[in-house]
Amino acid sequence: MTRGNQRDQDRLKAQKKAAANKTKPKESATSLQKRKEADAEILRAKQKKKEEEKAATATASGK
């Protein structure tokens, strides 16, 4: 039984980790929805900027 002590230590470590995860507050549905909307808006702005840059390069190279 050389692994007996290691198994007990791993079990204690896993219990501590599980207890730490339980104490974290969950994100409410409304704040989750607001965050998703904000993230989507940021991505839309980035896409629009990228398309404008692409269009500007296309017109510049076409001249």
VOBALO-371405 format. One record per residue: residue number from 1; x, y, z of N, C-alpha, C, O in turn; chain; residue in one letter. Coordinates in nm, 4 decimals, padded with zeros to 6 digits. Example, Ala and Ser with C-alpha at 12.3 -4.5 7.8 and 13.67 -1.06 7.14 Angstrom:
REM residues 2
+-----+----------+----------+----------+----------+----------+----------+----------+----------+----------+----------+----------+----------+--------+--------+
: num :     n_xx :     n_yy :     n_zz :    ca_xx :    ca_yy :    ca_zz :     c_xx :     c_yy :     c_zz :     o_xx :     o_yy :     o_zz : chaine : residu :
+-----+----------+----------+----------+----------+----------+----------+----------+----------+----------+----------+----------+----------+--------+--------+
:   1 :  01.3190 : -00.5690 :  00.7800 :  01.2300 : -00.4500 :  00.7800 :  01.3200 : -00.3300 :  00.7800 :  01.4236 : -00.3319 :  00.8465 :      A :      A :
:   2 :  01.2850 : -00.2250 :  00.7080 :  01.3670 : -00.1060 :  00.7140 :  01.2900 :  00.0030 :  00.7870 :  01.3409 :  00.1138 :  00.8039 :      A :      S :
+-----+----------+----------+----------+----------+----------+----------+----------+----------+----------+----------+----------+----------+--------+--------+
This chain:
REM residues 63
+-----+----------+----------+----------+----------+----------+----------+----------+----------+----------+----------+----------+----------+--------+--------+
: num :     n_xx :     n_yy :     n_zz :    ca_xx :    ca_yy :    ca_zz :     c_xx :     c_yy :     c_zz :     o_xx :     o_yy :     o_zz : chaine : residu :
+-----+----------+----------+----------+----------+----------+----------+----------+----------+----------+----------+----------+----------+--------+--------+
:   1 :  00.0827 : -00.1188 :  00.0000 :  00.0000 :  00.0000 :  00.0000 :  00.0874 :  00.1255 :  00.0000 :  00.0856 :  00.2028 :  00.0958 :      A :      M :
:   2 :  00.1603 :  00.1446 : -00.1029 :  00.2459 :  00.2617 : -00.1101 :  00.1672 :  00.3853 : -00.1507 :  00.2109 :  00.4972 : -00.1239 :      A :      T :
:   3 :  00.0499 :  00.3671 : -00.2158 : -00.0262 :  00.4826 : -00.2625 : -00.1339 :  00.5267 : -00.1643 : -00.2054 :  00.6225 : -00.1935 :      A :      R :
:   4 : -00.1485 :  00.4634 : -00.0530 : -00.2556 :  00.4961 :  00.0412 : -00.2532 :  00.6404 :  00.0856 : -00.3568 :  00.7068 :  00.0831 :      A :      G :
:   5 : -00.1383 :  00.6910 :  00.1260 : -00.1269 :  00.8282 :  00.1727 : -00.1523 :  00.9268 :  00.0583 : -00.2196 :  01.0280 :  00.0777 :      A :      N :
:   6 : -00.1002 :  00.8986 : -00.0577 : -00.1192 :  00.9872 : -00.1728 : -00.2667 :  00.9961 : -00.2102 : -00.3162 :  01.1032 : -00.2454 :      A :      Q :
:   7 : -00.3359 :  00.8842 : -00.2025 : -00.4784 :  00.8813 : -00.2355 : -00.5566 :  00.9695 : -00.1386 : -00.6461 :  01.0432 : -00.1799 :      A :      R :
:   8 : -00.5231 :  00.9621 : -00.0102 : -00.5903 :  01.0452 :  00.0897 : -00.5614 :  01.1929 :  00.0661 : -00.6513 :  01.2761 :  00.0780 :      A :      D :
:   9 : -00.4390 :  01.2255 :  00.0335 : -00.4040 :  01.3656 :  00.0072 : -00.4777 :  01.4183 : -00.1150 : -00.5261 :  01.5316 : -00.1147 :      A :      Q :
:  10 : -00.4864 :  01.3372 : -00.2190 : -00.5582 :  01.3786 : -00.3395 : -00.7066 :  01.3984 : -00.3108 : -00.7691 :  01.4902 : -00.3640 :      A :      D :
:  11 : -00.7622 :  01.3128 : -00.2274 : -00.9041 :  01.3239 : -00.1923 : -00.9288 :  01.4544 : -00.1163 : -01.0265 :  01.5240 : -00.1440 :      A :      R :
:  12 : -00.8417 :  01.4883 : -00.0212 : -00.8561 :  01.6136 :  00.0535 : -00.8425 :  01.7344 : -00.0377 : -00.9162 :  01.8321 : -00.0244 :      A :      L :
:  13 : -00.7491 :  01.7272 : -00.1289 : -00.7277 :  01.8373 : -00.2235 : -00.8521 :  01.8573 : -00.3106 : -00.8932 :  01.9705 : -00.3358 :      A :      K :
:  14 : -00.9106 :  01.7484 : -00.3558 : -01.0305 :  01.7562 : -00.4391 : -01.1480 :  01.8131 : -00.3596 : -01.2280 :  01.8895 : -00.4135 :      A :      A :
:  15 : -01.1588 :  01.7764 : -00.2325 : -01.2670 :  01.8292 : -00.1491 : -01.2513 :  01.9796 : -00.1286 : -01.3502 :  02.0529 : -00.1327 :      A :      Q :
:  16 : -01.1292 :  02.0263 : -00.1069 : -01.1048 :  02.1687 : -00.0903 : -01.1397 :  02.2449 : -00.2185 : -01.1988 :  02.3528 : -00.2137 :      A :      K :
:  17 : -01.1024 :  02.1871 : -00.3326 : -01.1297 :  02.2515 : -00.4611 : -01.2801 :  02.2600 : -00.4867 : -01.3297 :  02.3617 : -00.5351 :      A :      K :
:  18 : -01.3528 :  02.1517 : -00.4539 : -01.4980 :  02.1502 : -00.4725 : -01.5650 :  02.2517 : -00.3802 : -01.6607 :  02.3179 : -00.4204 :      A :      A :
:  19 : -01.5163 :  02.2646 : -00.2580 : -01.5727 :  02.3608 : -00.1641 : -01.5478 :  02.5036 : -00.2127 : -01.6344 :  02.5897 : -00.1971 :      A :      A :
:  20 : -01.4328 :  02.5294 : -00.2702 : -01.4025 :  02.6628 : -00.3208 : -01.4929 :  02.6983 : -00.4384 : -01.5324 :  02.8139 : -00.4534 :      A :      A :
:  21 : -01.5257 :  02.6008 : -00.5213 : -01.6126 :  02.6262 : -00.6367 : -01.7559 :  02.6531 : -00.5948 : -01.8272 :  02.7254 : -00.6644 :      A :      N :
:  22 : -01.8002 :  02.5967 : -00.4824 : -01.9370 :  02.6168 : -00.4367 : -01.9590 :  02.7574 : -00.3828 : -02.0711 :  02.8081 : -00.3872 :      A :      K :
:  23 : -01.8547 :  02.8208 : -00.3325 : -01.8712 :  02.9518 : -00.2701 : -01.8805 :  03.0649 : -00.3717 : -01.9217 :  03.1752 : -00.3360 :      A :      T :
:  24 : -01.8435 :  03.0409 : -00.4966 : -01.8497 :  03.1462 : -00.5978 : -01.9962 :  03.1764 : -00.6318 : -02.0742 :  03.0843 : -00.6562 :      A :      K :
:  25 : -02.0334 :  03.3039 : -00.6335 : -02.1725 :  03.3371 : -00.6671 : -02.1991 :  03.3148 : -00.8158 : -02.1137 :  03.3400 : -00.9008 :      A :      P :
:  26 : -02.3169 :  03.2680 : -00.8438 : -02.3563 :  03.2449 : -00.9827 : -02.4043 :  03.3760 : -01.0438 : -02.4548 :  03.4638 : -00.9738 :      A :      K :
:  27 : -02.3881 :  03.3878 : -01.1729 : -02.4312 :  03.5077 : -01.2433 : -02.5813 :  03.4977 : -01.2689 : -02.6298 :  03.3941 : -01.3145 :      A :      E :
:  28 : -02.6542 :  03.6037 : -01.2402 : -02.7983 :  03.6014 : -01.2599 : -02.8302 :  03.6027 : -01.4091 : -02.7466 :  03.6391 : -01.4918 :      A :      S :
:  29 : -02.9509 :  03.5630 : -01.4410 : -02.9923 :  03.5539 : -01.5807 : -02.9941 :  03.6911 : -01.6468 : -02.9589 :  03.7035 : -01.7641 :      A :      A :
:  30 : -03.0345 :  03.7936 : -01.5735 : -03.0410 :  03.9270 : -01.6333 : -02.9019 :  03.9828 : -01.6591 : -02.8774 :  04.0427 : -01.7638 :      A :      T :
:  31 : -02.8111 :  03.9638 : -01.5648 : -02.6759 :  04.0154 : -01.5868 : -02.6054 :  03.9352 : -01.6955 : -02.5247 :  03.9901 : -01.7707 :      A :      S :
:  32 : -02.6351 :  03.8062 : -01.7044 : -02.5778 :  03.7233 : -01.8099 : -02.6258 :  03.7720 : -01.9466 : -02.5472 :  03.7823 : -02.0408 :      A :      L :
:  33 : -02.7554 :  03.8018 : -01.9565 : -02.8120 :  03.8502 : -02.0820 : -02.7514 :  03.9857 : -02.1194 : -02.7197 :  04.0092 : -02.2360 :      A :      Q :
:  34 : -02.7353 :  04.0744 : -02.0213 : -02.6769 :  04.2059 : -02.0482 : -02.5323 :  04.1921 : -02.0961 : -02.4895 :  04.2622 : -02.1878 :      A :      K :
:  35 : -02.4578 :  04.1014 : -02.0336 : -02.3181 :  04.0805 : -02.0734 : -02.3107 :  04.0250 : -02.2148 : -02.2253 :  04.0656 : -02.2935 :      A :      R :
:  36 : -02.4004 :  03.9318 : -02.2472 : -02.4023 :  03.8749 : -02.3826 : -02.4334 :  03.9822 : -02.4858 : -02.3718 :  03.9860 : -02.5923 :      A :      K :
:  37 : -02.5294 :  04.0699 : -02.4546 : -02.5653 :  04.1772 : -02.5469 : -02.4492 :  04.2748 : -02.5657 : -02.4225 :  04.3202 : -02.6769 :      A :      E :
:  38 : -02.3809 :  04.3062 : -02.4562 : -02.2669 :  04.3975 : -02.4641 : -02.1548 :  04.3350 : -02.5471 : -02.0931 :  04.4026 : -02.6295 :      A :      A :
:  39 : -02.1289 :  04.2084 : -02.5258 : -02.0258 :  04.1388 : -02.6031 : -02.0616 :  04.1351 : -02.7513 : -01.9756 :  04.1542 : -02.8372 :      A :      D :
:  40 : -02.1888 :  04.1103 : -02.7805 : -02.2320 :  04.1059 : -02.9194 : -02.2163 :  04.2432 : -02.9854 : -02.1757 :  04.2519 : -03.1013 :      A :      A :
:  41 : -02.2477 :  04.3487 : -02.9131 : -02.2340 :  04.4833 : -02.9670 : -02.0875 :  04.5160 : -02.9971 : -02.0567 :  04.5779 : -03.0989 :      A :      E :
:  42 : -01.9985 :  04.4743 : -02.9084 : -01.8556 :  04.4964 : -02.9297 : -01.8093 :  04.4233 : -03.0551 : -01.7338 :  04.4785 : -03.1352 :      A :      I :
:  43 : -01.8547 :  04.2985 : -03.0723 : -01.8159 :  04.2216 : -03.1902 : -01.8703 :  04.2839 : -03.3179 : -01.8019 :  04.2862 : -03.4203 :      A :      L :
:  44 : -01.9937 :  04.3346 : -03.3123 : -02.0507 :  04.4004 : -03.4298 : -01.9689 :  04.5237 : -03.4677 : -01.9441 :  04.5488 : -03.5856 :      A :      R :
:  45 : -01.9275 :  04.6000 : -03.3670 : -01.8477 :  04.7197 : -03.3930 : -01.7138 :  04.6818 : -03.4556 : -01.6671 :  04.7488 : -03.5477 :      A :      A :
:  46 : -01.6524 :  04.5753 : -03.4063 : -01.5256 :  04.5297 : -03.4627 : -01.5425 :  04.4853 : -03.6071 : -01.4588 :  04.5162 : -03.6920 :      A :      K :
:  47 : -01.6515 :  04.4123 : -03.6356 : -01.6770 :  04.3658 : -03.7720 : -01.6981 :  04.4837 : -03.8658 : -01.6474 :  04.4849 : -03.9779 :      A :      Q :
:  48 : -01.7742 :  04.5840 : -03.8186 : -01.8008 :  04.7008 : -03.9017 : -01.6714 :  04.7747 : -03.9336 : -01.6495 :  04.8166 : -04.0472 :      A :      K :
:  49 : -01.5857 :  04.7906 : -03.8328 : -01.4582 :  04.8588 : -03.8520 : -01.3713 :  04.7818 : -03.9513 : -01.3073 :  04.8417 : -04.0377 :      A :      K :
:  50 : -01.3692 :  04.6494 : -03.9390 : -01.2885 :  04.5654 : -04.0284 : -01.3399 :  04.5763 : -04.1718 : -01.2605 :  04.5844 : -04.2656 :      A :      K :
:  51 : -01.4723 :  04.5766 : -04.1895 : -01.5287 :  04.5892 : -04.3234 : -01.4969 :  04.7254 : -04.3844 : -01.4688 :  04.7354 : -04.5039 :      A :      E :
:  52 : -01.5013 :  04.8305 : -04.3022 : -01.4685 :  04.9644 : -04.3521 : -01.3225 :  04.9725 : -04.3943 : -01.2901 :  05.0331 : -04.4965 :      A :      E :
:  53 : -01.2346 :  04.9113 : -04.3155 : -01.0926 :  04.9098 : -04.3523 : -01.0708 :  04.8326 : -04.4811 : -00.9912 :  04.8728 : -04.5660 :      A :      E :
:  54 : -01.1424 :  04.7211 : -04.4951 : -01.1292 :  04.6388 : -04.6154 : -01.1782 :  04.7167 : -04.7382 : -01.1163 :  04.7125 : -04.8445 :      A :      K :
:  55 : -01.2904 :  04.7880 : -04.7215 : -01.3443 :  04.8662 : -04.8314 : -01.2486 :  04.9803 : -04.8681 : -01.2315 :  05.0126 : -04.9857 :      A :      A :
:  56 : -01.1869 :  05.0404 : -04.7667 : -01.0944 :  05.1499 : -04.7924 : -00.9713 :  05.0999 : -04.8666 : -00.9195 :  05.1685 : -04.9548 :      A :      A :
:  57 : -00.9253 :  04.9834 : -04.8320 : -00.8069 :  04.9267 : -04.9011 : -00.8433 :  04.8868 : -05.0444 : -00.7618 :  04.9002 : -05.1356 :      A :      T :
:  58 : -00.9636 :  04.8387 : -05.0630 : -01.0047 :  04.7982 : -05.1972 : -01.0154 :  04.9200 : -05.2881 : -00.9749 :  04.9140 : -05.4042 :      A :      A :
:  59 : -01.0693 :  05.0301 : -05.2372 : -01.0817 :  05.1502 : -05.3208 : -00.9465 :  05.2149 : -05.3433 : -00.9215 :  05.2716 : -05.4496 :      A :      T :
:  60 : -00.8592 :  05.2068 : -05.2443 : -00.7253 :  05.2657 : -05.2596 : -00.6433 :  05.1875 : -05.3619 : -00.5688 :  05.2464 : -05.4402 :      A :      A :
:  61 : -00.6567 :  05.0578 : -05.3614 : -00.5788 :  04.9775 : -05.4566 : -00.6396 :  04.9826 : -05.5965 : -00.5709 :  04.9550 : -05.6949 :      A :      S :
:  62 : -00.7665 :  05.0173 : -05.6060 : -00.8326 :  05.0240 : -05.7351 : -00.8018 :  05.1524 : -05.8104 : -00.8243 :  05.1584 : -05.9312 :      A :      G :
:  63 : -00.7521 :  05.2530 : -05.7447 : -00.7244 :  05.3826 : -05.8107 : -00.5994 :  05.3816 : -05.8898 : -00.5638 :  05.4827 : -05.9502 :      A :      K :
+-----+----------+----------+----------+----------+----------+----------+----------+----------+----------+----------+----------+----------+--------+--------+
